[in-house]
Amino acid sequence: HQLNSSGRSATQRELYYRACSDITGSLFRSQLDMNLSIRDAIGALRIGRPHLGIYVTEKGLIAGAVGFKDVHSSKTSLVAQGASGVAITESMVSSRDSSVTLNNAHCILIIEKDTFFQHLLQGSLLTSLPLVLVTGRGYPDVLTRRLLQRLHRTAPHVPQIYLGDYDPHGVAIFLLYLASCPWLRWLGMHRAEVCGFPPEAALPMTARDQALRASLLQRPEVAGNAAYTSEIQNMTQKFELEALHTVFGAERIAQSFIPEKILRRAWL
């Protein structure tokens, strides 16, 4: 109410600290409690966070064959292919603020890590195959997942596929995306690929990794999918995306390995 009456705005994190510093005492026990309350409020009112003056911190990046047109100025912003990516903003996910076009994109490729996202941009992946690249920089935020939902509504025929580390955390990140985007497919990495990697590319599974793997196998979306179950059960070592450099080299990853895998539709 104070934000709207004063015409100001704040991020969810800033709003939480304001509530904590209020002399009447904190309204929320934790940031999570406040986030859930905001989600309930916008759901009940059927409006977006920006209409309450609340924003989430930008985290995800997008690049490639996609453009956003401002409905107020009619100006179209194309995501530059050779850039380091553009931050995913509230206006990108709001149909009230922008329209979106996919420019002959073959697919939407979600990359687990920012470092590998940048490598693919520098390696000219987008000139090898027209597509949209997205990264949530690890576990994705709300804006990144909402943008994927909007892209699916705009172009449901364009596949959305995920590429991440071959380890329990890479799978956990995939499943978090999957919870919001049930049409998402798992491009890799898969056991069929990593079993041919040299031993020095592997990392040992820690006790925490093993506990997470056991937990993943108990999840309904895994237990109900034989392919997912098999991949996770056979995860006795970890292979990060960077291990691809050891096998294919920097240029082949972007110019042949990933494009060929996509064209073969080699996803689960």
Backbone hydrogen bonds, N-H to C=O, Kabsch-Sander energy under -0.5 kcal/mol:
donor,donor_aa,acceptor,acceptor_aa,energy
5,S,1,H,-2.6
6,S,2,Q,-1.6
7,G,3,L,-0.8
8,R,3,L,-1.9
10,A,53,G,-2.3
12,Q,55,Y,-1.8
15,L,11,T,-2.5
16,Y,12,Q,-1.9
17,Y,13,R,-1.8
18,R,14,E,-2.0
19,A,15,L,-2.2
20,C,16,Y,-2.2
21,S,17,Y,-1.7
22,D,18,R,-0.6
22,D,19,A,-0.7
25,G,22,D,-2.1
34,M,30,S,-1.6
35,N,31,Q,-2.6
36,L,32,L,-2.5
37,S,33,D,-1.9
38,I,34,M,-2.5
39,R,35,N,-2.4
40,D,36,L,-2.2
41,A,37,S,-2.2
42,I,38,I,-2.7
43,G,39,R,-1.8
44,A,40,D,-2.3
45,L,41,A,-2.4
46,R,42,I,-1.2
47,I,42,I,-1.4
51,H,48,G,-1.0
52,L,49,R,-2.2
53,G,50,P,-1.2
54,I,49,R,-2.1
55,Y,10,A,-2.3
61,L,135,T,-2.3
62,I,86,V,-2.0
63,A,133,L,-2.3
65,A,131,L,-2.1
66,V,64,G,-2.2
67,G,101,T,-2.4
68,F,77,S,-2.4
69,K,99,S,-3.1
70,D,68,F,-0.5
70,D,75,K,-2.8
71,V,97,D,-1.7
74,S,70,D,-2.3
77,S,68,F,-3.4
78,L,76,T,-0.6
79,V,66,V,-2.0
80,A,78,L,-0.6
83,A,80,A,-0.5
86,V,62,I,-2.8
88,I,60,G,-2.3
89,T,87,A,-0.6
92,M,89,T,-0.5
93,V,89,T,-0.8
93,V,90,E,-0.8
94,S,90,E,-0.7
95,S,93,V,-0.6
97,D,94,S,-0.9
98,S,94,S,-1.7
99,S,69,K,-2.3
101,T,67,G,-2.4
103,N,65,A,-1.7
103,N,101,T,-0.6
104,N,102,L,-1.6
106,H,130,P,-3.6
108,I,159,P,-2.9
109,L,107,C,-0.6
109,L,132,V,-3.0
110,I,108,I,-0.6
110,I,161,I,-3.5
111,I,109,L,-0.6
111,I,134,V,-3.3
112,E,163,L,-2.2
117,F,113,K,-1.8
118,Q,114,D,-2.7
119,H,115,T,-1.8
120,L,116,F,-2.2
121,L,117,F,-1.7
122,Q,118,Q,-2.5
123,G,119,H,-1.9
124,S,121,L,-1.2
125,L,120,L,-2.2
127,T,124,S,-0.8
128,S,124,S,-1.0
128,S,125,L,-0.6
129,L,125,L,-1.9
132,V,107,C,-2.2
133,L,63,A,-3.0
134,V,109,L,-2.4
135,T,61,L,-2.1
136,G,111,I,-0.7
138,G,112,E,-2.8
145,R,141,D,-1.6
146,R,142,V,-2.6
147,L,143,L,-2.4
148,L,144,T,-1.8
149,Q,145,R,-1.8
150,R,146,R,-2.2
151,L,147,L,-2.8
152,H,148,L,-1.9
153,R,149,Q,-2.1
154,T,150,R,-2.3
155,A,151,L,-2.6
158,V,155,A,-1.7
161,I,108,I,-2.7
161,I,159,P,-0.5
162,Y,185,R,-2.7
163,L,110,I,-2.8
164,G,188,G,-2.5
166,Y,239,F,-3.0
167,D,165,D,-1.5
171,V,167,D,-1.9
172,A,168,P,-2.5
173,I,169,H,-2.1
174,F,170,G,-1.7
175,L,171,V,-2.5
176,L,172,A,-1.6
177,Y,173,I,-2.0
178,L,174,F,-2.6
179,A,175,L,-1.8
180,S,176,L,-0.8
180,S,177,Y,-1.1
181,C,177,Y,-2.3
184,L,181,C,-2.3
185,R,160,Q,-2.0
187,L,162,Y,-2.3
187,L,185,R,-0.8
188,G,162,Y,-1.2
193,E,190,H,-1.1
194,V,190,H,-2.0
195,C,191,R,-2.1
196,G,193,E,-1.3
197,F,194,V,-1.7
201,A,198,P,-2.0
202,A,199,P,-1.6
203,L,238,K,-2.5
205,M,236,T,-0.5
210,Q,206,T,-2.4
211,A,207,A,-2.1
212,L,208,R,-2.3
213,R,209,D,-2.5
214,A,210,Q,-2.2
215,S,211,A,-2.0
216,L,212,L,-2.6
217,L,213,R,-1.8
218,Q,214,A,-0.6
218,Q,215,S,-0.9
219,R,216,L,-1.4
222,V,219,R,-1.2
223,A,219,R,-3.0
224,G,220,P,-2.1
225,N,222,V,-2.1
229,T,222,V,-0.5
229,T,225,N,-2.4
230,S,226,A,-2.3
231,E,227,A,-2.1
232,I,228,Y,-2.3
233,Q,229,T,-2.6
234,N,230,S,-1.7
235,M,232,I,-1.5
236,T,234,N,-1.6
238,K,203,L,-3.0
239,F,166,Y,-1.7
243,A,240,E,-2.2
244,L,241,L,-2.0
245,H,242,E,-1.5
246,T,242,E,-0.5
246,T,243,A,-0.7
247,V,243,A,-1.0
248,F,244,L,-3.1
249,G,244,L,-0.8
249,G,245,H,-0.9
253,I,249,G,-1.4
254,A,250,A,-1.0
255,Q,251,E,-2.4
256,S,252,R,-2.1
257,F,252,R,-3.1
258,I,253,I,-2.3
260,E,256,S,-2.6
261,K,257,F,-1.8
262,I,258,I,-2.3
263,L,259,P,-2.6
264,R,260,E,-1.8
265,R,262,I,-1.4
266,A,261,K,-2.4
267,W,265,R,-2.0
268,L,186,W,-2.5
